[in-house]
Amino acid sequence: ASVTDLIELVAALHQENIIERKDKKELTRKELIEYFSGLFDLQIKDVEVKLTKATNRYDKTPFLDRLKKAFENFGLEKEEKQRLRK
């Protein structure tokens, strides 16, 4: 995945308030991006520029769409395995 993919994911997680701080203070998008950057050992330069470019794309969420499709395929494969066991 690319840095833009990570920014797309983190922006969506932040928008939906999926991740909370332990102290219950508001988690900023910048903090969340810094956390994930550290987690994946990435240095992201010009985050806001990259985020603006991502939101200006014709296809707004290609990475999230791929993740959704991957999970749907996972479910279909699981169903098929269960069907074959019967």
C-alpha positions in Angstrom: 0.0 0.0 0.0 1.1 3.6 -0.5 1.3 6.5 1.8 -1.8 7.9 0.2 -3.6 4.6 1.0 -2.6 5.0 4.6 -3.8 8.6 4.7 -7.1 7.5 3.1 -7.6 4.8 5.8 -6.6 7.1 8.7 -8.8 9.9 7.5 -11.8 7.5 7.4 -10.9 6.1 10.9 -10.7 9.6 12.2 -13.9 10.8 10.6 -15.8 8.0 12.1 -14.1 8.3 15.6 -13.1 4.7 15.4 -10.0 5.1 17.6 -10.1 6.9 20.9 -7.4 8.1 23.2 -7.1 6.3 26.6 -7.6 9.7 28.4 -10.8 10.3 26.3 -9.5 13.6 25.0 -10.3 14.4 21.4 -7.9 12.6 19.0 -6.8 14.8 16.2 -6.2 13.6 12.7 -2.6 14.7 12.9 -2.1 12.6 16.0 -3.6 9.6 14.4 -1.5 10.0 11.3 1.6 10.3 13.4 0.6 7.2 15.3 0.2 5.1 12.1 3.3 6.6 10.6 5.3 5.4 13.6 3.5 2.0 13.6 4.5 1.4 10.0 7.9 3.2 10.3 6.9 5.7 7.6 7.8 9.3 7.3 4.9 11.2 5.6 5.8 14.6 4.2 3.2 17.2 3.3 0.3 15.2 4.8 -2.3 17.9 4.1 -1.2 18.3 0.5 -1.5 14.5 0.0 -4.9 14.5 1.8 -6.1 17.3 -0.5 -5.0 15.5 -3.6 -6.6 12.3 -2.4 -9.9 14.0 -1.7 -9.8 15.7 -5.1 -9.5 12.4 -7.0 -12.3 11.3 -9.2 -12.3 7.9 -7.4 -12.2 9.1 -3.8 -11.6 5.8 -2.0 -9.7 3.3 -4.1 -7.9 1.8 -1.2 -11.0 1.5 1.0 -12.8 0.0 -1.9 -10.1 -2.6 -2.3 -10.3 -3.4 1.4 -14.1 -3.8 1.3 -13.8 -6.1 -1.7 -11.1 -8.1 0.0 -13.3 -8.6 3.0 -16.3 -9.6 0.9 -14.1 -12.1 -0.9 -13.0 -13.5 2.4 -16.6 -14.0 3.4 -17.4 -15.7 0.1 -14.5 -18.0 0.4 -15.4 -18.9 4.0 -19.0 -19.6 2.9 -17.7 -21.8 0.1 -15.4 -23.8 2.5 -18.4 -24.3 4.8 -20.6 -25.5 2.0 -18.0 -28.0 0.8 -17.7 -29.5 4.3 -21.4 -30.4 4.3 
